[in-house]
Amino acid sequence: MSNAAKTEKTDVVLIGAGIMSATLGALLRQLQPDWSISLFERLDAVSAESSGPWNNAGTGHSALCELNYSPRKPDGSVDIGKAVDINERFQVSRQFWSYGVENGVISDPSRFINPIPHVSFVHGADNVEYLRKRYEALARHPLFEGMEYIDSPDEFARRLPLMSRGRDFSDPVALNWSERGTDINFGALTTELLAYLGSSGADLAFGHEVRGLKKQSDGSWLVEVYNLRTRRTRRLNSKFVFVGAGGGALPLLQKAGIKEAKGFGGFPVSGEFFRTTNPDLVRRHEAKVYGKAAVGAPPMSVPHLDTRVVNGKASLLFGPYAGWTPKFLKDGSNIDLFKSIRPDNLFSLLGVGVTELGLTKYLVSELLKPRAGKVDTLSEFVPRVDGRDWELITAGQRVQVIRRKGAGGVLEFGTAVVAAQDGTIAGLLGASPGASTGVSAMLDVLGRCFPREYADWTPKLKEMIPSLGVALSENQGLYQEVWNWTNKTLGLARGDRAEQSERDIQVAAHA
């Protein structure tokens, strides 16, 4: 790079063209329309990594069906604290998306969100008892209103015909059923948000890789970006940098050298899904059905059988089947993990290696499992499965957070915002529930990085998110108000879209 290369100036640099950068960019454009924004993505497409529709299950994670968010306690009762928290955060996302639809940020919600039941499924007497207690704990909570408990084989067969055919009901089964679930194409949502951002004057650059982050004496950041097509380097001076690069966020935060990123490590986990477009199978299953994770499996490996509607075409997805690779990105390098090892996180990584032997054993068994073994796992959900109907697809790469704890480290299966104390740079680490709670996470970034501006932004933020600062679980009147609003604006009321959704699925299934 020539020393004479011009240094551009910008207010905000966003790294990565996924749902997190798109969400933060859209929020900032609404809050501070006079700020200049530049976004850089190393690949040539929007949401080509984690946010892509086939790189995740598309579940609008609101803890309606995910059993790992409502664990059984040692005394046999069920802890719903995490489930309530995640549901609250998902309501924040729904409100921002609804505001976006009404104010030209999002053009058509049907492109990314559709109503679909969320269902928890277990079998075996002990698991059935757990699910009954889970239902009793959640059903009386306002955020989980309308949840049903089903243990009748006849009702099971009526609602889930694909899962009932050939099933031995001498093994007890039970369902927690919620009509309030959604299927979300986060890739389509990202495209909507970035289209708005680009049309409002932001600089969106694809095929550009951020290779340098250096703090300047005035508190700004010198960002060096390499154009992979022209092989030229751009230099930008930015007041604020957000690293929304999925699995690539940790290496970039390490490159920035901020003390808040010290001690953090990453544990990459890959995965596969089975997918079918067989119309006979698709029309006999309309739900997202989550089971229980295998012993020693990470929460992100909870098996589930999902209806997906992507670009108007319906299919079924089952998985994930966990795997392992040292890559931090699906399109990454096999030395990503090794390059991330630093003196400050070495003991964190070693500590997890000792304490997570069960996870290691599980991943090895998954890696050695042949296709026939994967079909056998699917048969727990679809007893009369024919493996020829299903194709294996590679899911997105996930990097689980390893956080320093004492002299070692602990593996965390969630998301974490890492921000410099001076608020000039921030990034998001981790995976599920990720995209579903992305608006809440980006509000956290705004509050931590722009504390002075945040006070001035609050009236506008409350316009976008009426429940801002309020626990909806403690204000049922407001909850019902925003629920009705978001249902109508996003077209999620079953009465409004049920017939259209059914027609779409039937047409797509026979296409």
ChimeraX attribute file (.defattr): number of C-alpha atoms within 10 A of each C-alpha:
attribute: neighborCount
match mode: 1-to-1
recipient: residues
	/A:1	10
	/A:2	7
	/A:3	6
	/A:4	6
	/A:5	11
	/A:6	10
	/A:7	14
	/A:8	12
	/A:9	15
	/A:10	16
	/A:11	16
	/A:12	24
	/A:13	25
	/A:14	23
	/A:15	27
	/A:16	30
	/A:17	30
	/A:18	28
	/A:19	30
	/A:20	28
	/A:21	28
	/A:22	28
	/A:23	26
	/A:24	21
	/A:25	26
	/A:26	22
	/A:27	23
	/A:28	20
	/A:29	20
	/A:30	17
	/A:31	18
	/A:32	12
	/A:33	13
	/A:34	11
	/A:35	13
	/A:36	17
	/A:37	25
	/A:38	22
	/A:39	24
	/A:40	23
	/A:41	25
	/A:42	21
	/A:43	18
	/A:44	13
	/A:45	15
	/A:46	20
	/A:47	23
	/A:48	21
	/A:49	27
	/A:50	25
	/A:51	25
	/A:52	23
	/A:53	24
	/A:54	23
	/A:55	23
	/A:56	26
	/A:57	26
	/A:58	27
	/A:59	25
	/A:60	27
	/A:61	25
	/A:62	26
	/A:63	26
	/A:64	28
	/A:65	26
	/A:66	26
	/A:67	23
	/A:68	17
	/A:69	20
	/A:70	22
	/A:71	18
	/A:72	17
	/A:73	9
	/A:74	7
	/A:75	6
	/A:76	11
	/A:77	14
	/A:78	21
	/A:79	16
	/A:80	18
	/A:81	11
	/A:82	14
	/A:83	23
	/A:84	24
	/A:85	15
	/A:86	20
	/A:87	22
	/A:88	22
	/A:89	21
	/A:90	22
	/A:91	24
	/A:92	25
	/A:93	23
	/A:94	23
	/A:95	25
	/A:96	23
	/A:97	24
	/A:98	24
	/A:99	21
	/A:100	24
	/A:101	17
	/A:102	13
	/A:103	12
	/A:104	11
	/A:105	23
	/A:106	22
	/A:107	16
	/A:108	16
	/A:109	20
	/A:110	19
	/A:111	19
	/A:112	25
	/A:113	23
	/A:114	23
	/A:115	23
	/A:116	25
	/A:117	19
	/A:118	28
	/A:119	26
	/A:120	23
	/A:121	22
	/A:122	23
	/A:123	20
	/A:124	13
	/A:125	13
	/A:126	10
	/A:127	16
	/A:128	19
	/A:129	17
	/A:130	18
	/A:131	27
	/A:132	18
	/A:133	17
	/A:134	21
	/A:135	22
	/A:136	15
	/A:137	16
	/A:138	22
	/A:139	18
	/A:140	12
	/A:141	16
	/A:142	16
	/A:143	24
	/A:144	21
	/A:145	13
	/A:146	15
	/A:147	22
	/A:148	16
	/A:149	20
	/A:150	19
	/A:151	17
	/A:152	14
	/A:153	16
	/A:154	13
	/A:155	13
	/A:156	17
	/A:157	14
	/A:158	12
	/A:159	15
	/A:160	16
	/A:161	18
	/A:162	22
	/A:163	21
	/A:164	20
	/A:165	13
	/A:166	12
	/A:167	17
	/A:168	11
	/A:169	14
	/A:170	9
	/A:171	9
	/A:172	17
	/A:173	21
	/A:174	23
	/A:175	26
	/A:176	24
	/A:177	24
	/A:178	21
	/A:179	18
	/A:180	19
	/A:181	23
	/A:182	22
	/A:183	24
	/A:184	28
	/A:185	26
	/A:186	28
	/A:187	26
	/A:188	23
	/A:189	28
	/A:190	24
	/A:191	20
	/A:192	20
	/A:193	26
	/A:194	26
	/A:195	18
	/A:196	21
	/A:197	25
	/A:198	16
	/A:199	10
	/A:200	14
	/A:201	15
	/A:202	19
	/A:203	16
	/A:204	17
	/A:205	19
	/A:206	19
	/A:207	16
	/A:208	26
	/A:209	19
	/A:210	19
	/A:211	12
	/A:212	15
	/A:213	21
	/A:214	15
	/A:215	17
	/A:216	12
	/A:217	7
	/A:218	7
	/A:219	14
	/A:220	18
	/A:221	23
	/A:222	20
	/A:223	22
	/A:224	19
	/A:225	22
	/A:226	21
	/A:227	19
	/A:228	15
	/A:229	9
	/A:230	9
	/A:231	10
	/A:232	13
	/A:233	18
	/A:234	17
	/A:235	18
	/A:236	22
	/A:237	22
	/A:238	24
	/A:239	19
	/A:240	20
	/A:241	25
	/A:242	24
	/A:243	23
	/A:244	25
	/A:245	27
	/A:246	28
	/A:247	29
	/A:248	20
	/A:249	25
	/A:250	26
	/A:251	20
	/A:252	21
	/A:253	26
	/A:254	20
	/A:255	15
	/A:256	18
	/A:257	15
	/A:258	16
	/A:259	13
	/A:260	14
	/A:261	23
	/A:262	16
	/A:263	22
	/A:264	25
	/A:265	31
	/A:266	28
	/A:267	22
	/A:268	21
	/A:269	22
	/A:270	22
	/A:271	23
	/A:272	21
	/A:273	26
	/A:274	22
	/A:275	20
	/A:276	19
	/A:277	21
	/A:278	15
	/A:279	18
	/A:280	11
	/A:281	18
	/A:282	23
	/A:283	21
	/A:284	14
	/A:285	19
	/A:286	24
	/A:287	25
	/A:288	26
	/A:289	26
	/A:290	25
	/A:291	21
	/A:292	19
	/A:293	17
	/A:294	12
	/A:295	9
	/A:296	14
	/A:297	18
	/A:298	20
	/A:299	17
	/A:300	21
	/A:301	17
	/A:302	19
	/A:303	23
	/A:304	26
	/A:305	26
	/A:306	27
	/A:307	25
	/A:308	30
	/A:309	23
	/A:310	20
	/A:311	13
	/A:312	16
	/A:313	16
	/A:314	25
	/A:315	23
	/A:316	24
	/A:317	26
	/A:318	25
	/A:319	23
	/A:320	23
	/A:321	23
	/A:322	22
	/A:323	20
	/A:324	17
	/A:325	18
	/A:326	20
	/A:327	23
	/A:328	28
	/A:329	24
	/A:330	18
	/A:331	13
	/A:332	14
	/A:333	13
	/A:334	13
	/A:335	12
	/A:336	19
	/A:337	18
	/A:338	10
	/A:339	11
	/A:340	18
	/A:341	19
	/A:342	15
	/A:343	9
	/A:344	15
	/A:345	22
	/A:346	17
	/A:347	20
	/A:348	25
	/A:349	24
	/A:350	14
	/A:351	20
	/A:352	20
	/A:353	18
	/A:354	12
	/A:355	14
	/A:356	14
	/A:357	12
	/A:358	15
	/A:359	16
	/A:360	16
	/A:361	13
	/A:362	18
	/A:363	21
	/A:364	14
	/A:365	13
	/A:366	18
	/A:367	14
	/A:368	10
	/A:369	13
	/A:370	11
	/A:371	11
	/A:372	10
	/A:373	12
	/A:374	18
	/A:375	17
	/A:376	15
	/A:377	16
	/A:378	21
	/A:379	16
	/A:380	15
	/A:381	22
	/A:382	21
	/A:383	17
	/A:384	15
	/A:385	19
	/A:386	11
	/A:387	16
	/A:388	8
	/A:389	12
	/A:390	18
	/A:391	13
	/A:392	16
	/A:393	15
	/A:394	16
	/A:395	24
	/A:396	23
	/A:397	28
	/A:398	28
	/A:399	25
	/A:400	24
	/A:401	24
	/A:402	24
	/A:403	22
	/A:404	22
	/A:405	13
	/A:406	10
	/A:407	9
	/A:408	20
	/A:409	25
	/A:410	21
	/A:411	22
	/A:412	16
	/A:413	17
	/A:414	15
	/A:415	19
	/A:416	16
	/A:417	14
	/A:418	21
	/A:419	23
	/A:420	18
	/A:421	13
	/A:422	10
	/A:423	18
	/A:424	20
	/A:425	26
	/A:426	24
	/A:427	26
	/A:428	27
	/A:429	27
	/A:430	24
	/A:431	21
	/A:432	16
	/A:433	20
	/A:434	23
	/A:435	26
	/A:436	25
	/A:437	24
	/A:438	23
	/A:439	26
	/A:440	22
	/A:441	22
	/A:442	21
	/A:443	18
	/A:444	14
	/A:445	22
	/A:446	19
	/A:447	15
	/A:448	20
	/A:449	20
	/A:450	16
	/A:451	13
	/A:452	10
	/A:453	13
	/A:454	17
	/A:455	11
	/A:456	11
	/A:457	17
	/A:458	15
	/A:459	14
	/A:460	13
	/A:461	19
	/A:462	13
	/A:463	13
	/A:464	20
	/A:465	22
	/A:466	19
	/A:467	20
	/A:468	17
	/A:469	9
	/A:470	12
	/A:471	15
	/A:472	22
	/A:473	17
	/A:474	12
	/A:475	12
	/A:476	13
	/A:477	11
	/A:478	16
	/A:479	21
	/A:480	14
	/A:481	12
	/A:482	21
	/A:483	17
	/A:484	13
	/A:485	16
	/A:486	22
	/A:487	18
	/A:488	14
	/A:489	20
	/A:490	24
	/A:491	20
	/A:492	23
	/A:493	18
	/A:494	16
	/A:495	9
	/A:496	12
	/A:497	17
	/A:498	16
	/A:499	11
	/A:500	12
	/A:501	19
	/A:502	13
	/A:503	12
	/A:504	15
	/A:505	23
	/A:506	16
	/A:507	14
	/A:508	20
	/A:509	19
	/A:510	14
	/A:511	10
